[in-house]
Amino acid sequence: MTAHLPLPERMRPQTLDRVVGQEHLTGPDSVLRRMLEGGELFSMLFWGPPGTGKTTLAQIIAKQSGRPFYALSGARSGVKEIKEIVNKYEKNPLFARQPLIFLDEIHRFNKTQQDALLEGIEKGQFVLIGATTENPGFEINNALLSRMHTFVLKPVDDEGLRTLLRRALEEDDVLRSKNIQNIDEDFLIAYAGGDARRLLNALELVVLTAGTSELTAEQMAGILRNQPAYDKKGDWHYEVISAFIKSIRGSDPDAAVYWLARMIEAGEKPEFIARRLVISAAEDIGLANPNALLMANAAFDAVMRIGWPEARIILSEATIYLAASPKSNSAYKAINEAQAQVRKTGNLPVPLHLRNASSAFARKLGYGKGYKYPHDFPGHFTPQNYLPGGLENIRFYKPADNPAERKLDEYLRRTSRKNES
């Protein structure tokens, strides 16, 4: 290993077997492993938090596939660099296979730049691996997304981080020379917060500066306390947004505005914050105050039109309103339970009376037969089953205890759906 390289680079895995925390992508039956073993390669997108292995996986794929590898940054590169790679490949007969282009921070490419990638993918001029920390549904063009397979990377769990920490202490020549006898692993794992790169950077810093073979949590905290508290490009990005959302969920507007200010001062993108407010309005406030979603969505639209610095006022208003609203996660829990049921029971047939009788043939098969049109009955309601066979009595939506949902519950209890004590 090369001593002058940072520890995360010295410890970067060279095979799938050495990657930790992403077993759903690297395990024996995973798509990535089968793809490499089968010699096939397709364009793909790695989406996940910082320090989860996006660059590492791209490098392993390039190495094992034997393709020329070009690493670019969406923040510093453009279409010109990609065209130069394509021209070099097309003019050089020694290239037996298309080059693999790794585009980190692909979300930094604007719509026009992303569109320019389509032709190269479709014509097989290159294989593209993109990496992003941002939601592809918001940041990547649909046309580009449809041509790539998206893989979601998870924050590295505590077990994976512990494996990396011990591996570094045992295998890295620089760290082994310090003869560390004891170190508070739990402190560093908590400090890393699922980010392997942050863990290894912190480990290297404390080992090289402590001057002792035993490292306590107090010693390491003293060394690390002067590290940047927020990095919009990575390290503390997710910790601060997590504190922001949890403060809203906990109905503390003062704390929520504080974390909002931290993000604003760090230069965070206003649309990133606004999107989280929309999600929070639906997930944490929900039917306890449906107006919260309207407020958050209006704030998102306004922020997109106005931008900094005035957007801070809009975000502050929405943040305070959401934090001060009554809370309910009943809608969030309902869709989670419904999806779990669908995964468990599969595509159950739609009951005949609910099917669309759009033709004589469909009517002959019994489509729509027996359906009762609710508006033809008093109170615009009549008892009727709307679920597939075997699920007639299942309940996904369970009203929370708040004034708005108590009204919903009262209505449902007047119907046959909710005749329960």
C-alpha positions in Angstrom: 0.0 0.0 0.0 1.1 3.6 -0.7 1.6 5.5 2.5 1.0 9.0 1.1 -2.5 8.1 -0.1 -5.4 8.8 2.4 -6.4 5.7 4.3 -9.8 5.3 2.5 -7.9 5.0 -0.8 -5.3 2.7 0.7 -8.1 0.4 2.0 -10.3 0.6 -1.1 -11.6 -2.9 -1.8 -10.4 -4.5 -5.1 -13.0 -7.3 -5.3 -16.7 -7.6 -4.5 -15.9 -10.0 -1.7 -14.0 -7.2 0.2 -16.9 -4.7 -0.1 -18.9 -4.4 3.2 -22.4 -3.1 3.9 -23.8 -3.7 0.4 -24.4 -7.4 0.5 -27.7 -7.0 -1.4 -25.6 -5.9 -4.4 -22.4 -8.0 -3.9 -23.7 -11.3 -2.5 -23.5 -14.7 -4.3 -26.9 -14.3 -6.0 -26.8 -10.5 -6.6 -27.4 -9.0 -10.0 -24.0 -7.3 -10.0 -22.1 -10.5 -9.3 -24.0 -12.5 -11.9 -23.4 -9.7 -14.4 -19.7 -9.8 -13.9 -19.5 -13.5 -13.9 -21.5 -13.7 -17.1 -19.3 -11.2 -18.9 -22.2 -8.8 -19.5 -22.2 -5.2 -18.7 -25.0 -2.6 -18.9 -25.2 1.1 -18.0 -26.2 1.7 -14.4 -26.7 4.2 -11.7 -25.5 3.9 -8.1 -27.7 6.0 -5.7 -26.7 6.2 -2.0 -25.3 8.4 0.7 -21.6 9.4 0.8 -19.1 6.8 1.7 -21.1 3.7 0.8 -19.0 2.4 -2.0 -20.3 3.9 -5.3 -16.8 4.7 -6.7 -15.4 1.4 -5.3 -18.0 -0.7 -7.1 -17.4 1.2 -10.4 -13.7 0.5 -10.2 -14.2 -3.2 -9.4 -16.6 -3.5 -12.3 -14.1 -1.9 -14.6 -11.2 -4.1 -13.4 -13.1 -7.3 -13.6 -14.7 -6.6 -16.9 -11.3 -5.6 -18.5 -12.6 -2.4 -19.9 -10.8 0.9 -20.2 -11.9 3.0 -17.2 -12.4 6.8 -17.2 -13.5 8.5 -14.0 -15.2 11.9 -14.4 -16.9 14.3 -12.1 -20.3 15.9 -12.9 -19.1 19.0 -11.1 -15.9 19.4 -13.1 -16.4 17.6 -16.4 -18.7 18.1 -19.3 -19.9 16.5 -22.5 -16.7 17.5 -24.2 -14.6 15.1 -22.1 -17.0 12.3 -22.9 -16.8 13.0 -26.6 -13.0 12.9 -26.4 -13.2 9.5 -24.8 -15.6 8.2 -27.5 -13.4 9.5 -30.3 -10.3 7.9 -28.8 -12.1 4.6 -28.5 -13.5 4.7 -32.1 -10.2 5.6 -33.6 -8.1 3.1 -31.7 -8.4 -0.5 -33.0 -6.7 -1.8 -29.8 -9.9 -1.1 -27.9 -11.6 -4.5 -28.0 -14.5 -3.4 -25.8 -16.3 -0.2 -25.1 -14.8 2.0 -22.5 -16.5 2.3 -19.1 -17.2 5.9 -18.1 -17.8 6.5 -14.4 -19.6 9.9 -13.8 -19.6 10.8 -10.2 -22.2 13.4 -9.1 -24.1 12.8 -12.3 -26.9 14.9 -10.9 -24.7 17.9 -11.5 -25.1 17.5 -15.2 -28.0 19.7 -16.4 -30.8 18.4 -18.6 -29.0 19.2 -21.9 -25.8 17.5 -20.7 -27.8 14.5 -19.6 -29.6 14.3 -22.9 -26.2 14.3 -24.6 -25.4 11.0 -22.9 -28.3 9.1 -24.5 -26.8 8.6 -28.0 -23.6 7.2 -26.7 -25.5 4.6 -24.5 -27.9 3.7 -27.3 -25.2 3.2 -29.9 -22.9 1.3 -27.5 -20.1 3.8 -27.7 -19.6 3.5 -23.9 -21.0 1.9 -20.8 -22.0 4.6 -18.3 -22.0 4.2 -14.5 -23.4 7.2 -12.8 -23.2 7.9 -9.1 -25.4 10.3 -7.1 -26.4 11.1 -3.5 -29.5 12.8 -4.7 -32.9 11.2 -5.5 -32.7 10.2 -9.2 -36.4 10.8 -9.6 -35.8 14.5 -9.1 -32.3 14.9 -10.5 -32.0 12.5 -13.5 -33.9 12.9 -16.7 -36.5 10.1 -17.2 -35.0 9.3 -20.7 -31.6 8.7 -19.1 -33.0 6.8 -16.2 -34.9 4.4 -18.5 -31.6 3.4 -20.1 -29.8 2.7 -16.8 -30.4 0.1 -14.1 -30.6 1.8 -10.7 -29.0 0.2 -7.7 -29.6 1.7 -4.2 -26.7 1.7 -1.8 -27.4 1.7 1.9 -25.5 3.5 4.7 -22.9 1.0 6.0 -24.3 -0.7 9.1 -22.4 -0.9 12.4 -21.1 -4.4 11.7 -19.7 -3.4 8.4 -18.0 -0.3 9.9 -16.5 -2.4 12.6 -15.1 -4.8 10.0 -13.6 -1.9 8.1 -12.1 -0.4 11.2 -10.4 -3.6 12.4 -9.3 -4.4 8.8 -7.5 -1.1 8.6 -5.8 -1.5 12.0 -4.7 -5.0 11.1 -3.7 -4.5 7.4 -2.6 -1.0 6.8 1.2 -0.6 7.2 1.0 3.0 8.5 -1.6 2.3 11.2 0.1 -1.0 12.2 3.3 0.9 12.8 1.5 2.9 15.6 0.8 -0.4 17.5 -2.6 0.6 18.7 -3.5 -1.6 21.7 -7.0 -0.4 22.4 -9.5 1.9 20.7 -13.1 2.9 21.4 -14.7 1.4 18.3 -18.2 2.4 19.2 -17.3 6.0 19.3 -15.8 6.0 15.8 -18.7 4.0 14.5 -21.2 6.4 15.9 -19.1 9.3 14.6 -19.1 7.8 11.0 -22.9 7.6 10.8 -22.9 4.9 8.1 -20.2 6.6 6.0 -17.1 4.3 5.5 -14.9 7.1 4.1 -15.6 9.3 7.1 -14.8 6.4 9.5 -11.5 5.7 7.9 -10.5 9.4 7.7 -11.4 9.8 11.3 -9.5 6.7 12.3 -6.3 7.8 10.4 -6.5 11.3 12.0 -6.8 10.1 15.6 -4.2 7.3 15.3 -1.6 9.6 13.7 -2.1 12.5 16.0 -2.9 10.9 19.4 0.6 9.7 20.2 -0.7 6.9 22.4 -1.5 3.2 22.0 -4.9 3.5 23.7 -7.6 5.8 22.4 -10.6 6.6 24.5 -13.8 8.3 23.3 -12.8 11.5 25.1 -9.4 11.6 23.4 -10.9 11.1 20.0 -13.7 13.6 20.6 -11.0 16.2 21.4 -9.2 15.5 18.2 -12.2 15.4 16.0 -14.2 18.3 17.5 -12.7 20.8 15.1 -13.7 18.9 12.0 -16.3 20.6 9.7 -19.7 20.4 11.2 -21.5 20.4 7.9 -20.4 19.5 4.4 -23.0 19.9 1.7 -21.0 17.7 -0.5 -20.9 14.8 1.8 -19.9 14.1 5.4 -22.4 15.9 7.6 -25.0 16.5 4.9 -27.3 13.7 6.0 -26.7 14.2 9.7 -28.0 17.8 9.6 -31.0 17.1 7.4 -31.8 14.2 9.7 -31.7 16.5 12.7 -33.9 19.0 10.8 -36.6 16.5 10.0 -36.5 14.9 13.4 -37.0 18.4 15.0 -40.1 18.9 12.8 -41.4 15.5 13.7 -40.8 16.3 17.4 -42.8 19.5 17.1 -39.8 21.8 18.0 -39.9 24.8 15.7 -36.9 26.4 17.4 -34.7 23.5 16.8 -36.0 23.0 13.3 -35.3 26.6 12.3 -31.8 26.3 13.8 -31.0 23.3 11.6 -32.5 25.1 8.7 -30.2 28.0 9.4 -27.2 25.6 9.5 -28.0 24.3 6.0 -28.6 27.8 4.6 -25.3 29.1 6.0 -23.5 26.0 4.5 -24.9 26.9 1.0 -27.3 23.9 0.8 -29.6 23.9 -2.3 -33.0 25.4 -1.4 -34.8 22.8 -3.5 -33.1 20.0 -1.5 -34.6 21.4 1.8 -38.0 22.1 0.2 -38.3 18.5 -1.0 -37.6 17.2 2.5 -40.4 19.5 3.8 -42.8 18.0 1.3 -41.9 14.5 2.4 -42.2 15.4 6.1 -45.6 17.0 5.6 -46.9 13.7 4.2 -44.9 11.3 6.4 -45.0 12.9 9.8 -48.1 15.3 9.7 -50.2 13.6 7.2 -54.0 13.5 7.9 -53.6 15.2 11.2 -53.3 18.4 9.2 -53.7 17.9 5.4 -53.0 21.6 4.9 -49.4 20.9 5.8 -48.8 19.2 2.5 -50.4 22.1 0.7 -48.1 24.5 2.6 -45.0 22.4 1.9 -45.8 22.0 -1.8 -46.5 25.8 -2.2 -43.2 26.5 -0.5 -41.4 24.1 -2.9 -42.9 25.9 -5.9 -42.1 29.3 -4.5 -38.5 28.3 -3.7 -38.0 27.0 -7.2 -39.1 30.4 -8.7 -37.3 32.7 -6.3 -34.1 31.0 -5.0 -31.6 32.5 -2.5 -31.6 34.6 -0.5 -35.4 35.3 -0.2 -36.1 31.5 -0.3 -34.9 31.3 3.3 -38.1 33.2 4.5 -40.4 30.8 2.6 -38.5 27.8 4.0 -38.7 29.2 7.5 -42.4 29.8 7.3 -43.0 26.2 6.1 -40.7 24.8 8.6 -42.4 26.5 11.6 -45.8 25.6 10.3 -44.9 21.9 9.9 -43.2 21.8 13.3 -46.2 23.4 15.0 -48.7 21.1 13.3 -50.3 18.0 15.0 -48.5 14.8 13.9 -49.7 11.6 12.4 -47.9 8.9 10.4 -51.0 6.9 9.7 -50.8 7.4 5.9 -47.1 6.4 6.0 -47.9 3.3 7.9 -50.8 2.4 5.7 -48.9 2.4 2.5 -46.0 0.4 4.1 -48.4 -2.3 5.3 -50.2 -2.4 2.0 -46.9 -2.8 0.1 -45.9 -5.5 2.4 -49.2 -7.3 1.8 -48.7 -7.0 -2.0 -45.2 -8.5 -1.8 -46.6 -11.3 0.3 -49.7 -12.2 -1.7 -48.6 -11.1 -5.2 -51.0 -9.9 -7.9 -54.4 -11.1 -6.6 -57.1 -10.9 -9.2 -59.4 -7.9 -9.3 -62.9 -8.9 -8.2 -65.3 -9.2 -11.2 -67.7 -6.6 -10.0 -64.9 -4.0 -9.8 -63.6 -4.7 -13.3 -64.2 -2.3 -16.2 -67.1 -3.6 -18.4 -65.8 -1.7 -21.4 -67.0 -4.2 -24.1 -69.7 -6.8 -24.7 -67.1 -9.6 -24.4 -66.1 -8.2 -21.0 -69.7 -8.0 -19.8 -70.2 -11.6 -21.0 -67.4 -12.6 -18.7 -69.1 -10.9 -15.8 -67.0 -7.8 -15.6 -68.9 -5.1 -13.6 -71.7 -7.4 -12.7 -73.1 -6.7 -9.3 -71.2 -3.4 -8.8 -73.2 -0.9 -6.7 -72.8 2.8 -7.7 -72.4 4.5 -4.3 -74.0 7.8 -5.4 -77.3 5.9 -6.1 -77.7 5.2 -2.4 -78.6 7.4 0.6 -75.5 9.2 2.0 -73.6 8.2 -1.1 -72.6 4.9 0.4 -73.6 1.3 0.3 -71.7 -1.7 1.7 -69.5 -3.4 -0.8 -66.3 -5.3 -1.0 -63.4 -3.6 -2.8 -60.5 -6.0 -2.0 -59.4 -9.2 -3.6 -60.6 -12.5 -2.2 -59.0 -13.4 1.1 -58.2 -9.8 2.0 -61.8 -8.6 2.6 -61.4 -7.7 6.3 -57.8 -6.4 6.2 -57.1 -3.0 7.6 -54.2 -0.9 6.4 -55.4 2.6 7.4 -55.7 3.0 11.2 -56.7 6.5 12.1 -54.4 8.2 14.6 -55.7 10.0 17.7 -56.0 13.6 16.6 -59.1 15.9 15.9 -58.9 15.6 12.1 -58.6 11.9 12.0 -61.2 11.4 14.7 -63.6 12.9 12.2 -62.4 10.5 9.5 -62.8 7.6 11.9 -66.3 8.6 12.8 -67.3 8.5 9.2 -65.6 5.2 8.6 -67.3 3.7 11.6 -70.7 4.7 10.1 -69.8 2.4 7.1 -69.5 -1.3 7.1 -65.8 -1.0 6.6 -65.2 0.1 10.2 -67.8 -1.6 12.3 -65.4 -2.5 15.0 -65.0 -1.7 18.6 
